[in-house]
Amino acid sequence: MKKSVLKFGLLSSLTLIVLFAIQFSFESNLSYSSSEVFGYVSIVLALLFVYFAIKHYRDSVNNGSVSFGKALLIGVLVSLLAGLTFGIINYVYVEIINPGFMTEYYDYMVEKAKSSLSDAEFQIKLQDMEAEKELFSNPIISSLVMSATVLIIGFIIAAISGLILQRK
């Protein structure tokens, strides 16, 4: 199981790194909304390796059988490696590559809310955003949130994959 998790976890991580590099190279041409969509698509694409890790373990390592629990464990471990990688990518980006990103993104979100909400709704939203700004201005916290996001999506993909691939 360790080899399957390591192999497919590293492939998932490498996919995240490559897709981040592609996104970064087009950064000046992408809006924040497009970047966000690309980011989530990248996460899902990278986490497709969860399915392949479970399938590989079932077919090549465990003589054609895998329980749902074992499949879920494999998927979560692969997702954990991908999540750690994504957190590191996020940390490097906001601390080294683009230290002004959090401020720029916050300003963008404020303008977006201001243009789409009434004054009263905007004031409420602005208070919520101010509270979140303090939390997310800490690069370690934002990186942990990004890691957790990948892990949650990975858990869902692992559960679905486990249901599809389980075989006694």
Salt bridges, closest charged atoms under 4 A:
ASP59 OD2 - LYS55 NZ 2.76
ASP59 OD1 - ARG58 NE 2.66
